Each structure stands twice: as C-alpha cells, then as structure tokens.
Amino acid sequence: MNSVLGNIDPVAFRLGPVEVAWYGLIIVTGMFLATWLSMKEAGRRGIEEDFIVDLTFWILPAGILGARLYYVLFELQTYLSDPIRIFFFWEGGLAIYGGLILGFLTLYWYAEKRNVPLWLLVDVLAPHVMLAQSIGRWGNFINQEAHGTEVSRSFLEGLRLPNFIINQMNINGAYYHPTFLYESVWNLIGFVLLMILRAKTNIFRRGEVFLSYVIWYGFGRFFIEGLRTDSLLIGGFIRVSQALSLLLFVAGIGLIVYRRMYVYPKPALYLEGTEPEKAFEAKRKKYEARK
C-alpha cells in the first residue's frame, strides 16, 4: 500500500546514485540468519552444511518469483492492462504465500535430486524460516505497508508500544493496526517454541516440526489477515490468505493425525539415532527399571 512515509527514512544509505533500502537489508539479514542456523542444525542431523548453502541459491530466486507470480495472479486485471509492470518488483507486490509454495516445490525437487530425506530436511529448516519471517516483517514496518485498519493513537498507546512504532503507524494523518508487529511477534514465539520442543525426543516425529510450523503460522495468519487492508481477494470478498491459512491449519493437523494413526512403520523420531535421543532413551529405561 502506497503512503507518505513517516519519520523513518526507507533508504538505509546511499553509495553515489545507488540507494540501499532498509527493506532489502532486513530481508537479507533474516535469510542469512535462517541459512546459518539451518547449516548448523543440518550438520547435527547428518545433512552436509554445503547442501544447505546450495539449496539456498535455488530457493531464494524461486521464492521471489513465486511471491511475485502469486500476487500478479490475483491482481491479473491490473497487470493485463500494462503487462510490463509485472516485472517492476520495486513497486511492491510480493505475496509471502507464493514464495513459500514455489520455494517448497523447489526444495522438494532439490532434495529428491540430492537424495536428502524430505521430512528431515523441512524439519531442519522450518523454525529458521519462521525466524526469517519474523525479521522480514520489520521491512514492512519501514515501508509503512501490510498494516491493518484504522485505529486511534490512544489504542496504540494502550498496547504499550514505543513511540517510534506508534509514529510510524501514522500514515497520511491516520493511525493503523501494526499488523506487521502482530505477525512478527507471533512468528518469534513460534520459533522459540519449536526450537525448544524440537530438542525433546519424545515430542516430534519426522515431519512434525514442519507441520507444527504450518499449523502455527496458518492459525496466526488467519486472524491477522482479517485486520489488514491490502488483502488479495477471490470474488471480491474472500481473502486469499485467510482461506489458504485455514486450509494449511486443517491440513497440518490432519497430516499429523494420519501419519501417527495410519502410517506403518511409524515415522522416526526427529532426533532418532543422535546423542540427545540416546540419552533420553537411557533415562526412560532407568525410570522403568525403578517401577
């Protein structure tokens, strides 16, 4: 959504005629951190760290392309009148769900190509992707986009927000829901929970870290999307991201239940065969011996 920017300059610095935007720096920071954390976890799970680096070079362009195509698809009438604008990425118009979908398809293809277990790989990546999403939403904050409906300043003050956030939510003389913040915090909480629970061998089987990410993100995004003013719509009244969020939430729960009840043999524990899993198993046997 276009707006008159507030007191934060969207340009971080200039190198001659080249302007480097805060948005780009924030996105790159999130991606770098997610890649680094994924490399470390992959090494602990028997996946080569170099594989994660190689995968990143495939996923990033695929994610950007998917995010753009998704947005253009649901704004097709606008772009059919001036098709060249499809390539004007700098004007805005990137939908995260499109990036996640094409990114996942690329990941699936590359994992098959390199013979890396898909469920294990997505479990390694999922929490760190959520962290990157949490960081990336601050790029929307700088650009004063992806915000919610109009609210009063007193409402924002009631949330105990710092003044720099409240002031940046003043767009063209009106204040708006900081939905970027809601989603950033929601994703950060999800990241912390998944990182903690992933270390407990009796919690997740392979694939369930990823499916828990899908459930958590889908649930939060469904409600946050309902506050936004820039949603892509189907038929002029159905919010695309809300419909997809609900679908992912239900599908994530359904897959966990199905794989636990009907798939044999049962999927391996996420940490099966590792030192933490062996330590847990030893404690379990010691406890049972006392009974």
N, C-alpha and C positions, 0 to 999 in steps of 0.2 A: 504494500500500500504506500503510495507516494505521500509525502508530508513535508512540511517545513521543519527541518531538523532543529533540535534544541541546542543546549549548551555544550554538547559533546561533538567535537569535530569527527566526522566519519573517516577522515583521512588521518592515518597514524603519522606518516611522514612523507616527504617528497624528495625524490632523487632527480633533480633537474625537472624535466617535463613529466616524469613518471610519478604517479600518486599511488602510494601503498595504503590500502584501506584497512581499518581495524577489523572489518568483517572477514577479510581474507586471512589476516594474521590469526584471528581467533579460531577459524575453521582449521587452519593448518596446525595450530597448537593442539587442538583436540585430536586430530588424525595422527599426529606424531606420537602423542602420549598413548593413544589406543594401540598403535603399532608396536611401540616399545614394550608395553605391558603384555601384549599378546605374544611377542617374541619370547619373553621370559617364561610365561606360562606354558607355551608350546614346548620349550626345551625341557621343562619338568615333566611333560606328558609324552615325551618320545617323538615329538614332531620337530624337524630341523628348523632352527630360527631363520635360516635363509629362505625357507619356504614361505614364511610369513611376509618377509620383505618382497619376495617375488609376487606373492598373492596381492599385496597392496598395490603394486604397479598395474595390476589388472583391474582390481576392484574400483579404484579411485575414478578413472575415466568412465567406467561403466556406471558408477553411482551418479556422477554428474549428468551423464547422458540420460539415464533413467529418470532422474529428478526433473530434467527439462521436458522430456517426452511426455511424462505423466501430466505435467502442468499444461502443456500445449494441447494434449488430447482433450482435456476438459474445458479448454478455452478456444476450441478449434475455430469457431466462427470469427473470433477476433483476429486470429492469425491467418485465416484463409483470405482475408481482405488485404493483407500485407505480408505474404509468406516470408520475406527476407528477415522479418523481425523474429522469426523462430530462432535465429542464430544470435540474437542480441542478448546474450546471457547477462550482461551488465545492467540491463534494465530490470532485472529481477524475474521471478517466475521459476523457482525451483521447489518441487514438492518432495519432501523427505521420503514419503512412502514409495514414490517412484524410484528413488535412489536405492532404498533398501531392497526393493523387489528385483531390480536388474542386478544390483550388487550380489544378492543371494544366488541368482541364477549363474552369474559369473563364477562365484565361489564354488557352486556345485560342479560346474564344468571343470574347473581347475583342480579341484580335489579328486575328481574321477581321473583326470589326466595324469596326476602325480601319485595316484593310489594312496591317498590320505583318507582315513576314516571320516566321513562327513559329520556324523553326530558328535564325535570327539572334537573335531575342528570348530564347529559352531559353538560348542560349549566353551572352548578356549576363548573365542572372540566376543561372545555376547555381552558380558559385563563391561568390557572395554569399549565396545560400540556405544553402549548406554552412557558411559562417561563422556565420550566424544560428543554425543548428542546434547548432554547437559552443558558442556562448554560451548558448543556451537550456538546454542540459543542466545548467548550474550552478543553474538553478532547481530541477531535480530533486534536486540535492545539498542545497540549503537545506531542502527539504521531506522529505528522507530517503526518497525514493521511487525507483522504477526501478533498484533495486540488485540485486546478484546473490546467489548462495548464500552460506551462512555460511563464514567463514574465521577464522583466528586473528589476533590482533594482531601476532604476530611475522611473519606473511605480509605484512601491510600495511606493516610497518616495513621488510621486505626489499625492497619496491618503492621505498624511499627517499621515501615520501610525507611531506609536512609534517604536523605533529601536528593541525592544525585539520581536515584531511581525515580522518585516522585517527579522531579523536574523534567526528566527525560520522557516521562509519560504525558507531559503537557504537549499536545500536538495541535497546532492551529488554534490554540486558545482553549482546548478542552482536554480533560484527563481521561485516561483509558485503563482498563484492566491490564496489568502487566502479565499477560498470559505466557510470555517468554519465560518469566521468572517461575510461574507455577510449574511449567513443564521442566525447566532446568532443575528445580528442587526435587520434583517427583523422580526424575531420572537419576539424580545424585543419590537419593535414598535407595532406589532400586539397585544401583551399582554397589553401594555399601552392603546391602543385604545379600546380594548374590555372591559377592566376594567372601563374605563371612560364611554363608551356608555352603558354598562350593567346597570349602575346606573340610566339611563334615561328611565322612564317607557314608554315613547311614541316611543321608538326605536325598541326594541326586543319583539317578542312573543316567547313563549316557544319553544326551539329547534333552534332558530335563532342565539343565541350566539355560539352554537356548529357549526352550518352550516357556520357562518361567519368565524370561525376558519378554517374550511375545505377549504373555498374559499381563504382566505388569505394565508394559508400555501401552498396550491396547486399552486397558482399563482406564489409565490416567488420561490418555489422549482423547478418549471418547468424551469425557466430561469437559476437558479443557477446550476442545474444539468447539463445543457448544457455546463458548463465550466469545469466540473470535468473529471478526467482521470481514475476513478475507477468504472465507472457505470456498473451495471449489464445490459446485453443486451439480446434482443429477436431477433433471426435470425442473430445475429452478427452486427446489425446496428440500431435497435430500442432500445432506452434507456428505461428500465422498469420504472424507477422512473418518467421520463418525461411523459410517456404515462399515468401512474396512476395519476400523478399530474393534468394533463389536464382533465382526467375523473372526478376526485374529484371536480375540479373547476367548471366544467359544471354541475355536479350533485348537488352541493351545491346551485348554483343559481337556478337551475330547481326546487329543492325541496322547496325553499323559495317562489318562484312564485306560485307553485302548491298549497302549503298549504294556502297561502294568498287568492288565487282566487277560489279554488275549494273545500276546506275543510270546512265543516259546522258542528257544530258551529266553529267559528274562534278559533285557539289556544289562550289560555290565555296569557296575558302579563307576561313577566318574573317575574315582581315584583308585580303581582296582589295580592291584599289582604294584602300587607305589608304596614308599615307606610310611606315609600317613595312614594308608589303608591297612598295612600290616600291623602297625601299632594299635589301631582301633580294634582289629580282629583279635590281637593278643589280649587286650583289655576285656573284650567280650568273653573270651574263653575263660579268663581268670575269674570274671564275675560269675559265670555259670558254674565253675568248679566249686564255688563257695556255697551254692544253693543246695 
